[in-house]
Amino acid sequence: MSYTAASQVVARQLAFFEDRKVLVVGELSDAFPLELTNVAKSVAIFTTNYGYYRSMSHHAQLECHFGAQLEASLDIDMVLIYWPKAKAEADYLLSMVLAKFGPDTEVCIVGENRSGVRSAEKMFQSYGPLTKYDTARRCSFYWGRCDNEAQPFDINQWFRSYPINVAGVELTVRSLPGVFSHGEFDKGSELLLNTLPSLRGRVLDFGCGAGVIGAVMKAKNPRIELELCDISALALASAKETFEVNNLTATFTATDVYSALEGRYNYLISNPPFHAGLKTFYRATEDFIAHAPNHLAEGGKLIIVANSFLRYPPLIEQSLGQCEISAKTNKFNIYSSTK
């Protein structure tokens, strides 16, 4: 079985996990937790990624949890953290798990050096000792122990708020660490919102992030039946907050592309993701485009914004037969196609 570089480093340190009750959290994308079940007393996973949760939850030997925060009561004495690329998200995860499991909990941290895993040493100082035990494959592995009482964790304290004024709409955006455009407004989304036509019927905001696109669409087209979806629980929690503070309503769905979506839409609208962790990653957007005809009503429209260097037009043409560039800047293009 193929493992990420970070998991390969953890595999060199299995002695740390022997007969332990392990919780795995963070930026993981492989099946390495199954390997841990061979040495650990128990293995649980907490992930904010619905796709990863969906792929791992059918393994009976693993206890899997998905959400913006870990709500379940678990018997844990060891936490393995795969360090995310966003430092604020790493701080969020560390604060959450140590507030929940407290003193005497041991913590192993692994991550790619370019992801900023070295910042774990400073971030962990207030909890207790942290020692680097291994460096290989451009990754580092640390062991530490929570000796000090952690501050209570309140998710509401982790939201960042910022105002936007776009397409004639003033809104407040709320976002958690690790969510796209956390604390700032993306120029691609701005171009999309300034060039959208009037909307009607069922509308999907795919890869909704903090809910900026969806909120503006709903504010300008209050009669639409709007659904926002994302693979990230942090994004969905942010989008729900954005809608609540702006007195807007919509449906929110955790999904891996179309896996949890039902019915057909009059509009599929997106500023689609093309990064997963530190790597450029197109699969989700490619699947979104390829299967769009199965989820569009007759006469329905796909509208996306993308960096102009991304080769989406051939994919859209293959899926829907034609692709128009309805607006552009020196960096972004708006692509649209009608079923």
C-alpha positions in Angstrom: 0.0 0.0 0.0 1.3 3.5 -0.9 1.6 6.0 1.9 2.4 9.7 2.0 5.9 10.8 3.0 4.6 11.8 6.4 3.0 8.4 7.0 6.2 6.7 5.9 8.0 8.6 8.6 5.4 7.7 11.2 5.8 4.0 10.1 9.5 4.3 11.3 8.2 5.2 14.8 5.5 2.6 15.5 6.9 1.9 19.0 5.3 5.2 20.2 1.9 3.8 19.4 2.2 0.3 20.9 -0.8 -0.6 23.1 -2.0 3.0 23.0 -5.5 4.5 22.4 -4.7 6.7 19.5 -6.7 9.6 17.9 -5.5 10.7 14.4 -6.3 14.2 13.3 -5.1 16.7 10.7 -4.0 16.8 7.1 -4.0 13.1 6.3 -5.1 11.5 3.0 -4.0 7.8 3.1 -5.1 4.7 4.9 -2.2 4.7 7.4 -4.5 4.7 10.4 -5.3 1.1 9.4 -1.6 0.3 9.8 -1.7 1.7 13.4 -4.4 -0.8 14.3 -1.8 -3.5 14.1 0.1 -2.1 17.1 -2.3 0.3 19.0 -5.0 -0.8 21.4 -7.5 1.4 19.5 -7.5 3.9 16.7 -10.0 6.7 16.1 -9.9 9.4 13.4 -11.2 12.9 13.5 -11.3 14.7 10.2 -12.8 17.9 8.8 -12.6 16.4 5.3 -15.8 14.6 4.3 -14.1 12.7 1.4 -11.6 11.2 3.8 -14.3 10.4 6.4 -16.3 8.7 3.6 -13.4 6.6 2.5 -12.3 5.5 6.0 -15.6 5.1 7.9 -16.4 1.7 6.4 -13.4 0.1 8.2 -14.8 -1.6 11.2 -11.5 -1.4 13.2 -11.5 2.4 13.0 -13.8 4.8 14.9 -14.3 7.8 12.5 -15.7 11.2 13.3 -16.3 14.2 10.9 -17.1 17.8 11.8 -15.7 21.2 12.5 -14.9 20.1 16.0 -14.8 16.8 17.8 -18.0 16.4 19.8 -17.8 12.7 20.8 -16.5 11.5 24.1 -13.5 9.2 23.5 -11.0 7.3 25.6 -7.7 8.6 24.2 -4.2 8.7 25.6 -2.2 9.5 22.4 -2.9 12.0 19.6 -1.2 11.8 16.2 -1.4 15.1 14.4 -0.7 15.4 10.7 0.4 19.1 10.4 -1.8 21.1 8.1 -0.3 23.8 5.8 -2.3 26.6 7.5 -0.6 27.5 10.8 -3.9 28.9 12.2 -5.6 25.5 11.4 -2.8 23.7 13.2 -3.2 25.9 16.2 -7.0 25.3 16.0 -6.6 21.5 16.0 -4.0 21.4 18.7 -6.1 23.7 21.0 -9.2 21.6 20.4 -7.7 18.2 21.1 -5.7 19.2 24.1 -8.6 21.1 25.7 -10.6 17.9 25.2 -8.1 15.3 26.5 -6.0 17.4 28.8 -2.9 16.7 30.9 -1.0 13.5 30.5 -2.1 13.1 26.9 0.9 12.3 24.6 1.1 14.0 21.2 3.0 12.9 18.1 3.2 15.5 15.3 4.3 14.8 11.8 4.4 17.0 8.7 6.3 18.1 5.7 9.0 20.7 6.5 7.6 23.0 3.8 4.2 22.9 5.6 5.8 24.7 8.5 5.8 21.8 10.9 8.8 23.3 12.6 6.5 25.9 14.1 5.0 23.0 16.2 8.0 23.5 18.7 7.0 27.0 19.5 3.2 26.4 19.4 3.5 23.5 21.8 5.5 25.3 24.5 2.6 26.3 26.7 1.4 22.7 26.9 4.7 20.9 27.8 7.8 19.3 26.2 8.1 18.5 22.5 11.1 16.7 21.0 12.0 16.0 17.4 12.7 12.2 17.0 13.0 11.8 13.3 13.6 13.7 10.1 13.3 11.9 6.7 11.6 12.3 3.3 11.5 16.1 3.9 9.3 15.5 7.0 9.8 15.8 10.7 8.3 13.7 13.5 7.9 15.0 17.1 6.8 13.5 20.4 5.4 15.6 23.2 3.2 15.5 26.3 0.6 17.8 27.6 1.7 18.6 31.1 -0.3 21.8 31.6 -4.1 22.4 31.7 -5.2 23.7 28.3 -7.5 26.6 27.8 -11.2 25.7 27.3 -12.0 25.4 23.6 -14.8 27.6 22.2 -15.2 27.4 18.4 -16.9 30.9 18.4 -13.6 32.5 19.4 -11.9 31.1 16.2 -14.1 32.8 13.7 -12.7 35.8 11.9 -15.1 38.4 10.6 -14.6 40.8 7.7 -16.9 43.0 5.7 -17.3 42.8 1.9 -19.0 45.1 -0.6 -19.4 43.4 -3.9 -21.9 43.4 -6.8 -23.9 46.1 -4.9 -24.2 43.9 -1.7 -22.7 44.6 1.7 -22.2 41.6 3.9 -20.2 40.3 6.9 -18.2 37.1 6.2 -17.3 34.7 9.0 -14.6 32.1 8.5 -12.6 29.5 10.5 -8.9 28.7 10.0 -8.1 26.6 7.0 -11.0 27.9 4.9 -10.4 29.4 1.5 -10.1 33.2 1.7 -9.9 33.1 5.5 -10.0 36.8 6.5 -9.9 38.2 2.9 -12.0 38.3 -0.3 -10.8 36.4 -3.4 -10.5 38.5 -6.6 -11.8 35.5 -8.7 -15.0 35.3 -6.6 -15.4 39.1 -7.0 -15.2 38.8 -10.8 -17.7 36.0 -10.7 -20.2 37.8 -8.6 -19.9 41.0 -10.6 -20.7 39.2 -13.8 -23.4 36.7 -12.8 -26.8 36.9 -14.5 -30.1 37.0 -12.5 -30.7 33.6 -11.0 -33.8 31.5 -10.6 -34.8 28.0 -9.4 -32.4 25.6 -7.7 -28.8 26.9 -7.4 -25.7 25.1 -6.2 -22.7 26.9 -4.8 -20.1 24.2 -5.2 -17.0 24.4 -2.9 -18.6 27.1 -1.0 -15.8 28.0 1.4 -16.9 30.6 3.8 -20.1 31.2 1.8 -19.3 34.5 0.2 -20.5 33.6 -3.3 -23.7 31.9 -2.0 -24.5 34.8 0.4 -24.2 37.4 -2.4 -26.3 35.3 -4.7 -29.0 34.8 -2.1 -29.0 38.5 -1.2 -29.4 39.5 -4.8 -31.8 36.7 -5.7 -33.8 36.0 -2.5 -36.3 33.6 -4.2 -33.7 31.1 -5.4 -33.6 27.6 -3.7 -29.9 27.8 -2.7 -27.7 24.9 -1.6 -24.1 25.3 -0.5 -21.7 22.3 -0.5 -18.2 21.7 0.4 -15.9 18.8 1.4 -14.7 20.7 4.4 -16.6 20.8 7.7 -14.7 24.0 8.6 -16.0 25.6 5.4 -19.6 24.6 6.0 -19.4 25.8 9.6 -18.1 29.1 8.3 -20.8 29.4 5.5 -23.5 28.7 8.1 -22.1 31.5 10.3 -21.9 33.9 7.3 -25.6 33.2 6.5 -26.7 33.6 10.1 -25.0 36.9 10.7 -26.5 38.3 7.4 -30.0 36.8 8.1 -29.9 34.7 5.0 -31.2 31.1 4.5 -29.9 28.1 2.5 -29.2 24.4 2.7 -25.7 23.2 3.6 -24.4 19.8 2.5 -21.1 18.0 3.2 -20.2 16.1 0.1 -17.3 14.8 -2.0 -18.2 16.3 -5.4 -21.7 15.1 -6.1 -21.7 12.1 -3.7 -24.3 13.5 -1.2 -26.2 15.7 -3.6 -29.7 14.9 -4.9 -31.8 16.2 -7.8 -31.0 18.6 -10.6 -30.1 22.3 -10.5 -30.8 25.2 -12.7 -27.3 26.6 -12.0 -24.1 25.0 -10.9 -21.9 27.9 -9.8 -18.4 27.7 -8.4 -15.0 29.1 -7.8 -13.7 25.6 -7.8 -10.7 24.4 -5.6 -7.5 23.4 -7.2 -5.3 22.9 -4.1 -5.4 20.0 -1.6 -2.9 20.6 1.2 0.4 21.7 -0.4 -0.3 20.1 -3.8 -2.1 21.3 -6.9 -5.1 19.0 -7.2 -7.7 19.1 -10.0 -9.6 15.8 -9.6 -12.6 17.3 -7.7 -13.1 20.1 -10.3 -12.6 17.7 -13.2 -15.3 15.4 -11.7 -17.5 18.4 -11.0 -17.3 19.4 -14.7 -17.5 15.9 -16.2 -20.7 14.9 -14.3 -22.4 18.3 -14.5 -24.9 17.2 -17.2 -26.2 14.6 -14.8 -27.0 17.3 -12.2 -28.2 20.1 -14.4 -31.9 20.6 -15.4 -32.6 21.0 -19.1 -31.5 24.5 -20.0 -29.5 24.7 -16.8 -26.2 26.5 -16.7 -22.6 25.8 -15.4 -20.7 29.0 -14.5 -17.3 28.9 -12.9 -14.4 31.2 -12.4 -10.8 30.0 -12.7 -7.2 31.1 -13.1 -6.7 31.6 -16.8 -3.8 29.2 -16.9 -6.0 26.3 -15.8 -7.1 24.1 -18.8 -10.8 23.9 -18.1 -12.4 24.8 -21.4 -11.6 21.5 -23.1 -13.2 19.7 -20.1 -16.3 21.8 -20.3 -16.6 21.3 -24.0 -16.3 17.6 -23.6 -18.9 17.5 -20.9 -21.5 20.0 -22.2 -20.5 20.6 -25.8 -19.5 24.2 -25.7 -17.7 26.7 -23.4 -18.0 30.5 -23.5 -15.7 33.0 -21.8 -18.3 35.4 -20.5 -15.8 37.7 -18.7 -12.0 37.9 -18.1 -9.2 39.8 -16.4 -5.5 39.3 -16.8 -5.7 36.6 -14.2 -9.2 35.1 -14.2 -11.7 33.8 -16.7 -15.4 33.2 -16.3 -16.5 30.1 -18.1 -20.1 29.3 -18.8 -22.0 26.5 -20.6 -25.7 25.6 -21.0 -27.1 22.1 -21.1 
